[in-house]
Amino acid sequence: MKITSTASNRVNATVDRSVFYKVAVFLKDEMDFEHVTSVSGVDWYPENRMQAVFHITSYANRVTVEIVVELPRDAPEVDSITPLWGGANWNERETYDMFGIIFKGHPRLERILTAPGTDYFPYRKDFAGGRRV
């Protein structure tokens, strides 16, 4: 884990996806982080990379940590934190539906906003005007 910046009640960090789940377990079990505030994606097209961004809050310590996980565009996969915080469920499903980021170990990773069978991800930057470019 690399701390990229800090501010009052805020920590920003980047975490390698190979250790992300272990960091999440540490935050929950050892640091009293009890709430996933948001999960989202970022598409850095045409740089051939994506990011999964997690905001996790400790109300007891009055701190929110932003964790950015770099993902290759051709295999945007990261471990699901839904088994740790049930509230991440819908956020991960929405991020999957809009960006195509796969959350490994998610109990029900399926589309939530677009129709079943949709073969594109609307928030990817290579999606334009109802079609892929």
C-alpha positions as CSV (number, residue, x, y, z in Angstrom):
1,M,0.0,0.0,0.0
2,K,1.4,3.4,-1.0
3,I,-0.1,6.5,0.7
4,T,-0.4,9.1,-2.0
5,S,-1.8,12.0,0.2
6,T,-3.4,12.8,3.5
7,A,-5.7,15.5,4.7
8,S,-7.8,16.0,7.8
9,N,-9.9,12.8,8.2
10,R,-8.8,11.5,4.7
11,V,-6.2,9.1,3.5
12,N,-5.6,8.4,-0.2
13,A,-3.7,5.3,-1.2
14,T,-2.9,3.1,-4.2
15,V,-2.9,-0.7,-3.6
16,D,-1.7,-3.4,-5.9
17,R,-4.6,-5.7,-6.8
18,S,-2.7,-8.8,-5.6
19,V,-2.8,-7.6,-2.0
20,F,-6.0,-5.5,-2.1
21,Y,-8.2,-8.0,-0.3
22,K,-5.6,-8.4,2.5
23,V,-5.5,-4.6,3.0
24,A,-9.3,-4.5,3.1
25,V,-9.3,-7.3,5.8
26,F,-6.8,-5.3,7.8
27,L,-8.8,-2.1,7.6
28,K,-12.0,-3.9,8.7
29,D,-10.5,-6.2,11.4
30,E,-7.6,-4.1,12.8
31,M,-8.5,-0.5,12.1
32,D,-12.3,-0.5,12.7
33,F,-13.4,0.6,9.2
34,E,-17.1,-0.3,9.2
35,H,-18.6,1.2,6.0
36,V,-18.0,1.1,2.3
37,T,-19.1,4.6,1.2
38,S,-18.6,4.0,-2.5
39,V,-17.0,1.8,-5.2
40,S,-16.5,3.2,-8.7
41,G,-14.4,2.8,-11.8
42,V,-12.2,5.0,-13.9
43,D,-11.4,4.4,-17.6
44,W,-8.1,5.9,-18.7
45,Y,-8.7,5.1,-22.4
46,P,-6.6,5.3,-24.5
47,E,-3.9,4.6,-21.9
48,N,-5.0,0.9,-21.8
49,R,-5.7,1.0,-18.1
50,M,-8.6,1.3,-15.7
51,Q,-8.9,1.8,-11.9
52,A,-11.3,0.5,-9.3
53,V,-11.8,3.2,-6.6
54,F,-13.0,2.4,-3.1
55,H,-14.0,4.8,-0.3
56,I,-14.1,3.0,3.0
57,T,-15.0,4.9,6.2
58,S,-14.3,4.4,9.9
59,Y,-16.9,6.3,11.9
60,A,-15.1,5.4,15.1
61,N,-11.9,7.0,14.0
62,R,-13.5,9.7,11.8
63,V,-11.4,8.7,8.8
64,T,-12.2,7.8,5.2
65,V,-9.6,6.0,3.1
66,E,-9.7,6.2,-0.7
67,I,-8.0,3.1,-2.2
68,V,-7.2,3.1,-5.9
69,V,-6.4,-0.2,-7.6
70,E,-4.8,-0.1,-11.0
71,L,-6.2,-2.6,-13.5
72,P,-5.2,-3.6,-17.0
73,R,-7.9,-2.6,-19.5
74,D,-7.9,-6.1,-21.1
75,A,-8.4,-7.8,-17.7
76,P,-10.1,-5.4,-15.3
77,E,-10.4,-7.8,-12.3
78,V,-10.1,-7.1,-8.6
79,D,-11.3,-9.0,-5.5
80,S,-14.8,-8.3,-4.2
81,I,-15.1,-6.7,-0.7
82,T,-18.8,-7.7,-0.5
83,P,-17.9,-10.7,1.8
84,L,-16.4,-8.1,4.2
85,W,-18.9,-5.3,3.9
86,G,-22.3,-6.3,2.5
87,G,-22.9,-2.7,1.6
88,A,-20.4,-3.0,-1.3
89,N,-22.7,-5.4,-3.1
90,W,-24.7,-2.9,-5.1
91,N,-21.8,-0.5,-5.7
92,E,-19.7,-3.4,-7.2
93,R,-22.6,-4.5,-9.3
94,E,-23.1,-1.0,-10.7
95,T,-19.4,-0.6,-11.4
96,Y,-19.4,-3.9,-13.2
97,D,-22.4,-2.9,-15.2
98,M,-21.1,0.5,-16.3
99,F,-17.3,-0.2,-16.6
100,G,-17.0,-4.0,-17.0
101,I,-14.8,-4.3,-13.9
102,I,-15.0,-7.9,-12.6
103,F,-15.2,-8.2,-8.8
104,K,-13.9,-11.8,-8.1
105,G,-15.8,-13.6,-5.4
106,H,-18.8,-11.3,-5.6
107,P,-21.9,-13.4,-4.7
108,R,-24.1,-12.2,-7.5
109,L,-22.1,-10.2,-10.1
110,E,-24.7,-9.4,-12.7
111,R,-26.1,-6.4,-14.5
112,I,-28.1,-4.0,-12.3
113,L,-28.9,-1.0,-14.5
114,T,-28.7,-2.2,-18.1
115,A,-30.8,-5.0,-19.6
116,P,-29.7,-8.6,-19.3
117,G,-27.7,-9.6,-22.4
118,T,-26.3,-6.1,-22.9
119,D,-22.9,-6.6,-24.6
120,Y,-21.3,-3.2,-23.8
121,F,-20.3,-1.1,-20.8
122,P,-21.7,2.5,-21.2
123,Y,-19.1,4.3,-19.0
124,R,-16.2,3.0,-21.0
125,K,-14.7,5.7,-23.1
126,D,-14.7,3.6,-26.2
127,F,-18.5,3.5,-26.1
128,A,-20.0,6.3,-28.1
129,G,-23.5,7.1,-29.3
130,G,-25.1,3.7,-28.6
131,R,-22.3,1.7,-30.2
132,R,-18.7,0.7,-29.6
133,V,-16.1,2.6,-31.7
